[in-house]
Amino acid sequence: YLTTNGSAASWAVLDTDANTTTKGLYEHAHTISSNYTISSGNNAFSAGDITINSGVSVTIPSSSQWVIT
């Protein structure tokens, strides 16, 4: 992606930690603030209390599961 420090633009690599991480801990938000659909055939998990904002939905296909621990 293209980024800038305010005076010069440069290309950077997006670090998504999509499937693996070398970090000792992995953090995620405890509030879901926009609609989310789990991909069909995939599962999802969250840790701790989860709040889904008013008017926001999480869609879980019949072939998927969402586990909250």
PDB file as gemmi writes it, atoms N, CA and C in Angstrom:
CRYST1    1.000    1.000    1.000  90.00  90.00  90.00 P 1                      
ATOM      1  N   TYR A   1       0.838  -1.170   0.000  1.00  0.00           N  
ATOM      2  CA  TYR A   1       0.000   0.000   0.000  1.00  0.00           C  
ATOM      3  C   TYR A   1       0.883   1.233   0.000  1.00  0.00           C  
ATOM      4  N   LEU A   2       0.315   2.348  -0.426  1.00  0.00           N  
ATOM      5  CA  LEU A   2       1.040   3.611  -0.483  1.00  0.00           C  
ATOM      6  C   LEU A   2       0.836   4.348   0.831  1.00  0.00           C  
ATOM      7  N   THR A   3       1.920   4.788   1.426  1.00  0.00           N  
ATOM      8  CA  THR A   3       1.855   5.497   2.704  1.00  0.00           C  
ATOM      9  C   THR A   3       2.651   6.795   2.597  1.00  0.00           C  
ATOM     10  N   THR A   4       2.483   7.655   3.578  1.00  0.00           N  
ATOM     11  CA  THR A   4       3.221   8.909   3.578  1.00  0.00           C  
ATOM     12  C   THR A   4       3.559   9.306   5.008  1.00  0.00           C  
ATOM     13  N   ASN A   5       4.656  10.008   5.158  1.00  0.00           N  
ATOM     14  CA  ASN A   5       5.028  10.533   6.469  1.00  0.00           C  
ATOM     15  C   ASN A   5       4.666  12.015   6.568  1.00  0.00           C  
ATOM     16  N   GLY A   6       3.897  12.496   5.624  1.00  0.00           N  
ATOM     17  CA  GLY A   6       3.493  13.895   5.599  1.00  0.00           C  
ATOM     18  C   GLY A   6       4.269  14.712   4.592  1.00  0.00           C  
ATOM     19  N   SER A   7       5.431  14.199   4.166  1.00  0.00           N  
ATOM     20  CA  SER A   7       6.208  14.946   3.182  1.00  0.00           C  
ATOM     21  C   SER A   7       6.679  14.081   2.022  1.00  0.00           C  
ATOM     22  N   ALA A   8       6.742  12.768   2.208  1.00  0.00           N  
ATOM     23  CA  ALA A   8       7.193  11.882   1.138  1.00  0.00           C  
ATOM     24  C   ALA A   8       6.347  10.620   1.134  1.00  0.00           C  
ATOM     25  N   ALA A   9       5.991  10.165  -0.064  1.00  0.00           N  
ATOM     26  CA  ALA A   9       5.217   8.931  -0.201  1.00  0.00           C  
ATOM     27  C   ALA A   9       6.156   7.753  -0.414  1.00  0.00           C  
ATOM     28  N   SER A  10       5.739   6.572   0.068  1.00  0.00           N  
ATOM     29  CA  SER A  10       6.532   5.358  -0.135  1.00  0.00           C  
ATOM     30  C   SER A  10       5.603   4.153  -0.105  1.00  0.00           C  
ATOM     31  N   TRP A  11       6.085   3.037  -0.639  1.00  0.00           N  
ATOM     32  CA  TRP A  11       5.315   1.797  -0.636  1.00  0.00           C  
ATOM     33  C   TRP A  11       5.670   1.004   0.611  1.00  0.00           C  
ATOM     34  N   ALA A  12       4.666   0.367   1.218  1.00  0.00           N  
ATOM     35  CA  ALA A  12       4.878  -0.447   2.406  1.00  0.00           C  
ATOM     36  C   ALA A  12       4.113  -1.758   2.252  1.00  0.00           C  
ATOM     37  N   VAL A  13       4.506  -2.760   3.031  1.00  0.00           N  
ATOM     38  CA  VAL A  13       3.851  -4.062   3.007  1.00  0.00           C  
ATOM     39  C   VAL A  13       2.819  -4.109   4.125  1.00  0.00           C  
ATOM     40  N   LEU A  14       1.613  -4.522   3.796  1.00  0.00           N  
ATOM     41  CA  LEU A  14       0.542  -4.614   4.768  1.00  0.00           C  
ATOM     42  C   LEU A  14       0.755  -5.843   5.645  1.00  0.00           C  
ATOM     43  N   ASP A  15       0.846  -5.665   6.955  1.00  0.00           N  
ATOM     44  CA  ASP A  15       1.020  -6.754   7.909  1.00  0.00           C  
ATOM     45  C   ASP A  15      -0.349  -7.106   8.486  1.00  0.00           C  
ATOM     46  N   THR A  16      -0.934  -8.196   8.013  1.00  0.00           N  
ATOM     47  CA  THR A  16      -2.287  -8.545   8.431  1.00  0.00           C  
ATOM     48  C   THR A  16      -2.350  -9.627   9.495  1.00  0.00           C  
ATOM     49  N   ASP A  17      -1.270 -10.350   9.715  1.00  0.00           N  
ATOM     50  CA  ASP A  17      -1.292 -11.482  10.651  1.00  0.00           C  
ATOM     51  C   ASP A  17      -2.472 -12.398  10.349  1.00  0.00           C  
ATOM     52  N   ALA A  18      -2.765 -12.602   9.088  1.00  0.00           N  
ATOM     53  CA  ALA A  18      -3.988 -13.291   8.682  1.00  0.00           C  
ATOM     54  C   ALA A  18      -4.115 -14.700   9.255  1.00  0.00           C  
ATOM     55  N   ASN A  19      -3.100 -15.510   9.188  1.00  0.00           N  
ATOM     56  CA  ASN A  19      -3.227 -16.892   9.637  1.00  0.00           C  
ATOM     57  C   ASN A  19      -2.227 -17.303  10.697  1.00  0.00           C  
ATOM     58  N   THR A  20      -1.159 -16.563  10.842  1.00  0.00           N  
ATOM     59  CA  THR A  20      -0.157 -16.912  11.841  1.00  0.00           C  
ATOM     60  C   THR A  20       0.354 -15.649  12.503  1.00  0.00           C  
ATOM     61  N   THR A  21       0.957 -15.831  13.666  1.00  0.00           N  
ATOM     62  CA  THR A  21       1.564 -14.707  14.350  1.00  0.00           C  
ATOM     63  C   THR A  21       2.773 -15.185  15.128  1.00  0.00           C  
ATOM     64  N   THR A  22       3.763 -14.353  15.242  1.00  0.00           N  
ATOM     65  CA  THR A  22       4.929 -14.673  16.057  1.00  0.00           C  
ATOM     66  C   THR A  22       4.874 -13.911  17.371  1.00  0.00           C  
ATOM     67  N   LYS A  23       3.774 -13.215  17.598  1.00  0.00           N  
ATOM     68  CA  LYS A  23       3.596 -12.453  18.820  1.00  0.00           C  
ATOM     69  C   LYS A  23       3.192 -13.387  19.958  1.00  0.00           C  
ATOM     70  N   GLY A  24       3.549 -13.039  21.175  1.00  0.00           N  
ATOM     71  CA  GLY A  24       3.171 -13.837  22.332  1.00  0.00           C  
ATOM     72  C   GLY A  24       1.696 -13.728  22.649  1.00  0.00           C  
ATOM     73  N   LEU A  25       1.075 -12.615  22.278  1.00  0.00           N  
ATOM     74  CA  LEU A  25      -0.340 -12.388  22.509  1.00  0.00           C  
ATOM     75  C   LEU A  25      -0.959 -11.841  21.230  1.00  0.00           C  
ATOM     76  N   TYR A  26      -2.202 -12.131  21.041  1.00  0.00           N  
ATOM     77  CA  TYR A  26      -2.928 -11.613  19.885  1.00  0.00           C  
ATOM     78  C   TYR A  26      -4.146 -10.874  20.405  1.00  0.00           C  
ATOM     79  N   GLU A  27      -4.282  -9.606  20.049  1.00  0.00           N  
ATOM     80  CA  GLU A  27      -5.370  -8.782  20.549  1.00  0.00           C  
ATOM     81  C   GLU A  27      -6.438  -8.570  19.484  1.00  0.00           C  
ATOM     82  N   HIS A  28      -7.683  -8.444  19.967  1.00  0.00           N  
ATOM     83  CA  HIS A  28      -8.781  -8.091  19.069  1.00  0.00           C  
ATOM     84  C   HIS A  28      -9.759  -7.217  19.845  1.00  0.00           C  
ATOM     85  N   ALA A  29     -10.532  -6.469  19.124  1.00  0.00           N  
ATOM     86  CA  ALA A  29     -11.519  -5.590  19.750  1.00  0.00           C  
ATOM     87  C   ALA A  29     -12.617  -6.421  20.392  1.00  0.00           C  
ATOM     88  N   HIS A  30     -13.198  -5.937  21.468  1.00  0.00           N  
ATOM     89  CA  HIS A  30     -14.298  -6.653  22.098  1.00  0.00           C  
ATOM     90  C   HIS A  30     -15.652  -6.119  21.648  1.00  0.00           C  
ATOM     91  N   THR A  31     -15.642  -5.102  20.789  1.00  0.00           N  
ATOM     92  CA  THR A  31     -16.880  -4.553  20.247  1.00  0.00           C  
ATOM     93  C   THR A  31     -16.900  -4.724  18.738  1.00  0.00           C  
ATOM     94  N   ILE A  32     -17.984  -5.292  18.225  1.00  0.00           N  
ATOM     95  CA  ILE A  32     -18.165  -5.429  16.782  1.00  0.00           C  
ATOM     96  C   ILE A  32     -19.007  -4.238  16.349  1.00  0.00           C  
ATOM     97  N   SER A  33     -18.406  -3.372  15.545  1.00  0.00           N  
ATOM     98  CA  SER A  33     -19.053  -2.103  15.204  1.00  0.00           C  
ATOM     99  C   SER A  33     -19.506  -2.014  13.755  1.00  0.00           C  
ATOM    100  N   SER A  34     -19.274  -3.068  12.969  1.00  0.00           N  
ATOM    101  CA  SER A  34     -19.773  -3.083  11.593  1.00  0.00           C  
ATOM    102  C   SER A  34     -20.194  -4.507  11.248  1.00  0.00           C  
ATOM    103  N   ASN A  35     -21.104  -4.634  10.293  1.00  0.00           N  
ATOM    104  CA  ASN A  35     -21.596  -5.954   9.895  1.00  0.00           C  
ATOM    105  C   ASN A  35     -20.443  -6.856   9.497  1.00  0.00           C  
ATOM    106  N   TYR A  36     -20.568  -8.131   9.859  1.00  0.00           N  
ATOM    107  CA  TYR A  36     -19.526  -9.103   9.540  1.00  0.00           C  
ATOM    108  C   TYR A  36     -20.181 -10.416   9.142  1.00  0.00           C  
ATOM    109  N   THR A  37     -19.676 -11.038   8.093  1.00  0.00           N  
ATOM    110  CA  THR A  37     -20.136 -12.351   7.668  1.00  0.00           C  
ATOM    111  C   THR A  37     -18.957 -13.301   7.660  1.00  0.00           C  
ATOM    112  N   ILE A  38     -19.078 -14.389   8.404  1.00  0.00           N  
ATOM    113  CA  ILE A  38     -18.054 -15.425   8.374  1.00  0.00           C  
ATOM    114  C   ILE A  38     -18.149 -16.114   7.014  1.00  0.00           C  
ATOM    115  N   SER A  39     -17.019 -16.334   6.380  1.00  0.00           N  
ATOM    116  CA  SER A  39     -17.011 -16.992   5.072  1.00  0.00           C  
ATOM    117  C   SER A  39     -17.573 -18.398   5.196  1.00  0.00           C  
ATOM    118  N   SER A  40     -18.388 -18.803   4.253  1.00  0.00           N  
ATOM    119  CA  SER A  40     -18.982 -20.129   4.257  1.00  0.00           C  
ATOM    120  C   SER A  40     -17.900 -21.198   4.318  1.00  0.00           C  
ATOM    121  N   GLY A  41     -18.060 -22.143   5.234  1.00  0.00           N  
ATOM    122  CA  GLY A  41     -17.071 -23.213   5.389  1.00  0.00           C  
ATOM    123  C   GLY A  41     -15.954 -22.862   6.339  1.00  0.00           C  
ATOM    124  N   ASN A  42     -15.896 -21.612   6.804  1.00  0.00           N  
ATOM    125  CA  ASN A  42     -14.881 -21.199   7.774  1.00  0.00           C  
ATOM    126  C   ASN A  42     -15.513 -21.046   9.137  1.00  0.00           C  
ATOM    127  N   ASN A  43     -14.679 -21.076  10.181  1.00  0.00           N  
ATOM    128  CA  ASN A  43     -15.113 -20.852  11.544  1.00  0.00           C  
ATOM    129  C   ASN A  43     -14.429 -19.610  12.070  1.00  0.00           C  
ATOM    130  N   ALA A  44     -14.946 -19.083  13.177  1.00  0.00           N  
ATOM    131  CA  ALA A  44     -14.343 -17.915  13.813  1.00  0.00           C  
ATOM    132  C   ALA A  44     -14.373 -18.109  15.323  1.00  0.00           C  
ATOM    133  N   PHE A  45     -13.445 -17.423  16.018  1.00  0.00           N  
ATOM    134  CA  PHE A  45     -13.492 -17.460  17.470  1.00  0.00           C  
ATOM    135  C   PHE A  45     -13.132 -16.094  18.026  1.00  0.00           C  
ATOM    136  N   SER A  46     -13.655 -15.819  19.205  1.00  0.00           N  
ATOM    137  CA  SER A  46     -13.370 -14.584  19.932  1.00  0.00           C  
ATOM    138  C   SER A  46     -13.121 -14.965  21.380  1.00  0.00           C  
ATOM    139  N   ALA A  47     -12.351 -14.156  22.073  1.00  0.00           N  
ATOM    140  CA  ALA A  47     -12.074 -14.398  23.485  1.00  0.00           C  
ATOM    141  C   ALA A  47     -12.663 -13.273  24.324  1.00  0.00           C  
ATOM    142  N   GLY A  48     -13.303 -13.647  25.433  1.00  0.00           N  
ATOM    143  CA  GLY A  48     -13.846 -12.658  26.348  1.00  0.00           C  
ATOM    144  C   GLY A  48     -15.221 -12.194  25.939  1.00  0.00           C  
ATOM    145  N   ASP A  49     -15.721 -11.213  26.692  1.00  0.00           N  
ATOM    146  CA  ASP A  49     -17.036 -10.651  26.396  1.00  0.00           C  
ATOM    147  C   ASP A  49     -17.013  -9.943  25.045  1.00  0.00           C  
ATOM    148  N   ILE A  50     -18.086 -10.113  24.283  1.00  0.00           N  
ATOM    149  CA  ILE A  50     -18.210  -9.475  22.978  1.00  0.00           C  
ATOM    150  C   ILE A  50     -19.488  -8.637  22.977  1.00  0.00           C  
ATOM    151  N   THR A  51     -19.384  -7.413  22.493  1.00  0.00           N  
ATOM    152  CA  THR A  51     -20.540  -6.538  22.333  1.00  0.00           C  
ATOM    153  C   THR A  51     -20.761  -6.319  20.847  1.00  0.00           C  
ATOM    154  N   ILE A  52     -21.995  -6.485  20.400  1.00  0.00           N  
ATOM    155  CA  ILE A  52     -22.361  -6.191  19.012  1.00  0.00           C  
ATOM    156  C   ILE A  52     -23.192  -4.914  19.055  1.00  0.00           C  
ATOM    157  N   ASN A  53     -22.680  -3.868  18.434  1.00  0.00           N  
ATOM    158  CA  ASN A  53     -23.373  -2.575  18.457  1.00  0.00           C  
ATOM    159  C   ASN A  53     -24.776  -2.682  17.858  1.00  0.00           C  
ATOM    160  N   SER A  54     -25.646  -1.797  18.304  1.00  0.00           N  
ATOM    161  CA  SER A  54     -27.014  -1.733  17.814  1.00  0.00           C  
ATOM    162  C   SER A  54     -27.029  -1.529  16.305  1.00  0.00           C  
ATOM    163  N   GLY A  55     -27.858  -2.286  15.608  1.00  0.00           N  
ATOM    164  CA  GLY A  55     -27.964  -2.164  14.160  1.00  0.00           C  
ATOM    165  C   GLY A  55     -26.908  -2.933  13.399  1.00  0.00           C  
ATOM    166  N   VAL A  56     -26.011  -3.611  14.111  1.00  0.00           N  
ATOM    167  CA  VAL A  56     -24.923  -4.368  13.490  1.00  0.00           C  
ATOM    168  C   VAL A  56     -25.251  -5.851  13.605  1.00  0.00           C  
ATOM    169  N   SER A  57     -24.901  -6.623  12.590  1.00  0.00           N  
ATOM    170  CA  SER A  57     -25.161  -8.062  12.645  1.00  0.00           C  
ATOM    171  C   SER A  57     -23.919  -8.862  12.291  1.00  0.00           C  
ATOM    172  N   VAL A  58     -23.852 -10.056  12.860  1.00  0.00           N  
ATOM    173  CA  VAL A  58     -22.829 -11.037  12.514  1.00  0.00           C  
ATOM    174  C   VAL A  58     -23.576 -12.208  11.882  1.00  0.00           C  
ATOM    175  N   THR A  59     -23.219 -12.538  10.653  1.00  0.00           N  
ATOM    176  CA  THR A  59     -23.881 -13.620   9.929  1.00  0.00           C  
ATOM    177  C   THR A  59     -23.003 -14.855   9.982  1.00  0.00           C  
ATOM    178  N   ILE A  60     -23.596 -15.960  10.426  1.00  0.00           N  
ATOM    179  CA  ILE A  60     -22.884 -17.228  10.545  1.00  0.00           C  
ATOM    180  C   ILE A  60     -23.570 -18.237   9.626  1.00  0.00           C  
ATOM    181  N   PRO A  61     -22.929 -18.607   8.510  1.00  0.00           N  
ATOM    182  CA  PRO A  61     -23.542 -19.582   7.601  1.00  0.00           C  
ATOM    183  C   PRO A  61     -23.765 -20.919   8.307  1.00  0.00           C  
ATOM    184  N   SER A  62     -24.686 -21.721   7.795  1.00  0.00           N  
ATOM    185  CA  SER A  62     -25.003 -23.007   8.419  1.00  0.00           C  
ATOM    186  C   SER A  62     -23.805 -23.956   8.450  1.00  0.00           C  
ATOM    187  N   SER A  63     -22.839 -23.752   7.580  1.00  0.00           N  
ATOM    188  CA  SER A  63     -21.649 -24.616   7.540  1.00  0.00           C  
ATOM    189  C   SER A  63     -20.515 -24.086   8.404  1.00  0.00           C  
ATOM    190  N   SER A  64     -20.778 -23.043   9.206  1.00  0.00           N  
ATOM    191  CA  SER A  64     -19.741 -22.386  10.001  1.00  0.00           C  
ATOM    192  C   SER A  64     -20.142 -22.314  11.465  1.00  0.00           C  
ATOM    193  N   GLN A  65     -19.153 -22.004  12.306  1.00  0.00           N  
ATOM    194  CA  GLN A  65     -19.386 -21.791  13.730  1.00  0.00           C  
ATOM    195  C   GLN A  65     -18.612 -20.577  14.201  1.00  0.00           C  
ATOM    196  N   TRP A  66     -19.161 -19.896  15.207  1.00  0.00           N  
ATOM    197  CA  TRP A  66     -18.469 -18.807  15.899  1.00  0.00           C  
ATOM    198  C   TRP A  66     -18.410 -19.209  17.361  1.00  0.00           C  
ATOM    199  N   VAL A  67     -17.210 -19.385  17.878  1.00  0.00           N  
ATOM    200  CA  VAL A  67     -17.007 -19.778  19.261  1.00  0.00           C  
ATOM    201  C   VAL A  67     -16.491 -18.581  20.037  1.00  0.00           C  
ATOM    202  N   ILE A  68     -17.135 -18.270  21.152  1.00  0.00           N  
ATOM    203  CA  ILE A  68     -16.692 -17.192  22.032  1.00  0.00           C  
ATOM    204  C   ILE A  68     -16.267 -17.844  23.333  1.00  0.00           C  
ATOM    205  N   THR A  69     -14.989 -17.682  23.689  1.00  0.00           N  
ATOM    206  CA  THR A  69     -14.459 -18.327  24.896  1.00  0.00           C  
ATOM    207  C   THR A  69     -14.221 -17.344  25.998  1.00  0.00           C  
TER     208      THR A  69                                                      
END                                                                             
